[in-house]
Amino acid sequence: MAYYNYRAIDDESKVIRGSVEAADELELEEKLHSQGLSLIEATRNRFIFRSRLKLNEKDLLNFTYFLNLIISSGMPIMSGLQDMSRQSVNSRISGAASLIQAKLESGKSISESMLEHPDLFPPFYVSMVKAGEASGNLEQVFHDIMAYLEWQIKLKKDVQAALAYPMIVMGAVVTLITILFVFIMPKLLTIISQLRVELPLPTRIVLFVVSFFKGYWPLLLVAAVAVPVLYKAAAKTSRGKEIIDRSALKIPLLGMFVRKINHSR
């Protein structure tokens, strides 16, 4: 199976663009024909489409709202997803709708379709949809998901607003310390090192730090680049993610904050 970018026209001669998973162009044409579309042009994606398509929290909230609207109105879900995939207001939402529609056409359930696109739908989302399918109460489940996503978006905004001023102050302090250690302290180090007196411990510590920065700044620069890269690589593995999460819980204040957030969730 591969993903195809296509251009097609509907019954009103409106040009529709999108991406659909299909084995070949013949199957793609059949799928579009079942949606009332006539294929004009198709190009096969060299890259996996789902790895480029991502939904942020706001997109996921809007997608959930549309899905809930389809189910609560009694509209057939295939028709609703088809309408969503044709809308051009948000290409990410229309792309996600097209992907789910393609999976549903192959006989899979909504949760199974979402499970194959982890970049679009997080695990908690898929699990709740699966529970809604099993209980026959998808409408209420989507209401609960929307409430959760709205709370999460609001929480993130509140945290960002609360951290804005401390981050500005911290940035100014780091900039000032960098200027002192890079431009001022090396000159003082030359003068102080010529003195034949015993220096206090705090002064010796400062001199050691300045000497370390002066002698090993290339290694520090490499470490500053390598640490985020290694962190992201470790976070993609289950073992690495477990180590990161356990370490975060042991950090004072941060661990307590993480626990409270997860209890709220």
C-alpha positions as CSV (number, residue, x, y, z in Angstrom):
1,M,0.0,0.0,0.0
2,A,1.1,3.6,-0.7
3,Y,-0.2,7.1,-0.4
4,Y,-1.2,9.0,-3.5
5,N,-1.6,12.8,-3.9
6,Y,-4.5,13.3,-6.3
7,R,-6.5,16.0,-8.1
8,A,-10.1,15.1,-8.9
9,I,-13.4,16.8,-9.8
10,D,-16.8,16.3,-8.2
11,D,-20.2,16.5,-9.8
12,E,-20.1,20.2,-9.7
13,S,-16.8,20.3,-11.5
14,K,-15.0,21.5,-8.4
15,V,-11.3,20.5,-8.2
16,I,-10.6,18.5,-5.1
17,R,-7.0,17.8,-3.8
18,G,-6.1,15.2,-1.2
19,S,-4.1,12.1,-0.3
20,V,-5.4,8.5,-0.1
21,E,-3.9,5.2,0.6
22,A,-4.2,2.7,-2.2
23,A,-2.4,-0.3,-3.7
24,D,-2.2,1.3,-7.1
25,E,-3.8,4.0,-9.3
26,L,-6.6,1.7,-10.3
27,E,-7.7,1.2,-6.7
28,L,-7.3,4.9,-6.1
29,E,-9.6,5.7,-9.0
30,E,-12.2,3.2,-7.7
31,K,-12.1,4.7,-4.2
32,L,-12.5,8.2,-5.6
33,H,-15.3,7.0,-7.9
34,S,-17.2,5.6,-4.9
35,Q,-17.0,9.2,-3.4
36,G,-18.4,10.7,-6.5
37,L,-15.1,12.0,-7.7
38,S,-13.4,11.6,-11.1
39,L,-9.6,11.3,-11.0
40,I,-7.6,13.9,-13.0
41,E,-4.0,13.3,-11.8
42,A,-2.3,11.2,-9.2
43,T,1.3,11.1,-8.0
44,R,2.7,8.5,-5.6
45,N,4.2,9.8,-2.4
46,R,7.9,8.8,-2.0
47,F,7.6,9.5,1.7
48,I,5.1,8.1,4.2
49,F,2.3,10.6,4.3
50,R,1.4,10.0,7.9
51,S,4.9,10.9,9.1
52,R,4.4,14.4,7.7
53,L,0.9,14.9,8.8
54,K,0.4,15.9,12.4
55,L,-2.5,17.3,14.4
56,N,-1.8,19.8,17.2
57,E,-4.1,19.9,20.2
58,K,-6.3,22.6,18.6
59,D,-6.6,20.6,15.3
60,L,-7.4,17.4,17.3
61,L,-10.1,19.3,19.2
62,N,-11.7,20.6,16.0
63,F,-11.4,17.1,14.4
64,T,-13.2,15.6,17.4
65,Y,-15.9,18.3,17.3
66,F,-16.6,17.5,13.6
67,L,-16.7,13.7,14.4
68,N,-19.1,14.3,17.3
69,L,-21.2,16.5,15.0
70,I,-21.4,13.7,12.4
71,I,-22.4,11.1,15.0
72,S,-24.9,13.2,16.9
73,S,-26.6,14.3,13.7
74,G,-27.2,10.8,12.6
75,M,-25.2,11.3,9.3
76,P,-23.4,8.2,7.9
77,I,-19.9,8.5,9.1
78,M,-18.4,7.7,5.7
79,S,-20.4,10.7,4.2
80,G,-19.3,12.9,7.0
81,L,-15.7,12.0,6.7
82,Q,-15.9,12.5,2.9
83,D,-17.3,16.1,3.5
84,M,-14.5,16.7,6.0
85,S,-11.8,15.5,3.6
86,R,-13.2,17.9,0.9
87,Q,-13.1,21.0,3.1
88,S,-10.0,23.2,2.4
89,V,-10.1,25.4,5.6
90,N,-7.6,23.1,7.4
91,S,-5.5,20.8,5.3
92,R,-4.4,18.8,8.3
93,I,-7.9,18.0,9.4
94,S,-9.0,17.2,5.9
95,G,-6.0,14.9,5.5
96,A,-6.7,13.1,8.7
97,A,-10.4,12.6,7.7
98,S,-9.2,11.2,4.3
99,L,-6.9,8.7,6.1
100,I,-9.6,7.5,8.5
101,Q,-12.1,7.2,5.6
102,A,-9.6,5.1,3.7
103,K,-9.2,2.7,6.6
104,L,-12.9,2.5,7.3
105,E,-13.5,1.6,3.6
106,S,-11.1,-1.4,4.1
107,G,-13.4,-2.7,6.9
108,K,-11.7,-1.4,10.0
109,S,-13.3,0.2,13.0
110,I,-12.7,3.9,13.9
111,S,-10.4,3.0,16.8
112,E,-8.4,0.5,14.6
113,S,-8.1,3.2,11.9
114,M,-6.8,5.7,14.4
115,L,-4.5,3.2,16.0
116,E,-2.5,3.0,12.7
117,H,-1.8,6.7,12.8
118,P,-0.1,7.4,16.2
119,D,1.2,10.8,15.0
120,L,-2.4,12.0,14.6
121,F,-4.2,10.3,17.5
122,P,-2.5,9.8,20.9
123,P,-3.0,6.5,22.8
124,F,-5.5,7.9,25.3
125,Y,-7.6,9.1,22.4
126,V,-7.7,5.7,20.6
127,S,-8.4,3.9,23.9
128,M,-11.4,6.2,24.7
129,V,-12.8,5.7,21.1
130,K,-12.4,2.0,21.5
131,A,-14.3,2.0,24.8
132,G,-17.0,4.1,23.1
133,E,-17.4,1.6,20.3
134,A,-17.6,-1.3,22.8
135,S,-20.3,0.5,24.9
136,G,-22.1,2.0,22.0
137,N,-21.7,5.5,23.4
138,L,-19.4,7.2,21.0
139,E,-21.2,10.5,21.3
140,Q,-20.6,10.8,25.0
141,V,-17.0,9.7,24.6
142,F,-16.3,12.4,22.1
143,H,-17.9,15.0,24.5
144,D,-15.5,13.7,27.2
145,I,-12.5,13.9,24.8
146,M,-13.4,17.5,23.8
147,A,-13.7,18.5,27.5
148,Y,-10.3,17.0,28.2
149,L,-8.6,18.6,25.2
150,E,-10.1,22.0,26.1
151,W,-8.8,21.6,29.7
152,Q,-5.4,20.6,28.4
153,I,-5.2,23.6,26.0
154,K,-6.2,26.0,28.8
155,L,-3.7,24.4,31.2
156,K,-0.9,24.8,28.7
157,K,-1.8,28.5,28.1
158,D,-1.9,29.2,31.9
159,V,1.5,27.5,32.4
160,Q,3.0,29.4,29.6
161,A,1.7,32.7,30.9
162,A,2.9,31.9,34.4
163,L,6.4,31.0,33.2
164,A,6.8,33.9,30.7
165,Y,8.2,36.4,33.2
166,P,10.5,33.9,35.0
167,M,11.9,32.7,31.7
168,I,12.6,36.3,30.6
169,V,14.4,37.0,33.9
170,M,16.3,33.7,33.6
171,G,17.3,34.5,30.0
172,A,18.7,37.9,31.1
173,V,20.6,36.3,34.0
174,V,22.1,33.7,31.7
175,T,23.1,36.3,29.2
176,L,24.7,38.4,31.9
177,I,26.7,35.5,33.3
178,T,27.8,34.5,29.8
179,I,29.1,38.0,29.2
180,L,30.9,38.0,32.5
181,F,32.6,34.6,32.0
182,V,33.5,35.1,28.3
183,F,34.6,38.7,28.2
184,I,35.3,40.1,31.7
185,M,36.5,37.2,33.9
186,P,39.3,36.0,31.6
187,K,40.9,39.5,31.9
188,L,40.5,39.5,35.6
189,L,41.9,35.9,35.7
190,T,45.2,37.2,34.2
191,I,45.5,39.9,36.8
192,I,44.5,37.7,39.8
193,S,46.8,34.9,38.8
194,Q,49.8,37.2,39.0
195,L,49.1,38.0,42.7
196,R,51.2,36.0,45.1
197,V,48.5,35.7,47.8
198,E,46.2,32.9,48.9
199,L,42.8,33.4,47.4
200,P,39.5,32.7,49.1
201,L,37.6,29.6,48.3
202,P,34.7,31.3,46.3
203,T,37.3,33.1,44.2
204,R,39.2,29.9,43.5
205,I,35.9,28.3,42.4
206,V,35.1,31.1,40.1
207,L,38.6,31.0,38.6
208,F,38.3,27.2,38.1
209,V,35.0,27.6,36.3
210,V,36.4,30.4,34.1
211,S,39.4,28.3,33.2
212,F,37.2,25.3,32.5
213,F,35.0,27.3,30.2
214,K,38.0,28.8,28.5
215,G,39.7,25.5,27.9
216,Y,36.8,23.3,27.1
217,W,34.3,25.5,25.4
218,P,34.2,23.4,22.2
219,L,33.2,20.3,24.3
220,L,30.5,22.4,26.1
221,L,29.2,23.5,22.7
222,V,29.0,20.0,21.4
223,A,27.3,18.8,24.6
224,A,24.8,21.6,24.3
225,V,23.8,20.3,20.9
226,A,24.2,16.6,21.7
227,V,22.1,16.5,24.8
228,P,18.8,17.6,23.2
229,V,19.4,15.2,20.3
230,L,20.1,12.3,22.6
231,Y,17.0,13.2,24.7
232,K,14.7,13.1,21.7
233,A,16.2,9.8,20.5
234,A,15.8,8.3,24.0
235,A,12.2,9.6,24.3
236,K,11.3,7.6,21.1
237,T,12.1,4.3,22.8
238,S,10.0,2.7,25.5
239,R,13.0,2.1,27.8
240,G,14.4,5.6,27.3
241,K,11.0,7.1,27.9
242,E,10.6,5.1,31.1
243,I,14.0,6.3,32.4
244,I,13.1,9.9,31.5
245,D,9.7,9.7,33.3
246,R,11.2,8.1,36.4
247,S,13.9,10.7,36.6
248,A,11.4,13.5,36.2
249,L,9.3,12.2,39.1
250,K,12.4,12.3,41.3
251,I,13.2,16.0,40.6
252,P,12.0,18.3,43.5
253,L,9.0,20.4,42.7
254,L,8.9,19.1,39.1
255,G,8.1,15.6,40.2
256,M,5.2,16.9,42.4
257,F,3.9,19.0,39.5
258,V,4.0,16.0,37.1
259,R,2.1,13.8,39.6
260,K,-0.6,16.4,40.1
261,I,-1.1,16.9,36.4
262,N,-1.4,13.2,35.8
263,H,-3.8,12.8,38.7
264,S,-6.0,15.6,37.1
265,R,-5.9,13.8,33.8
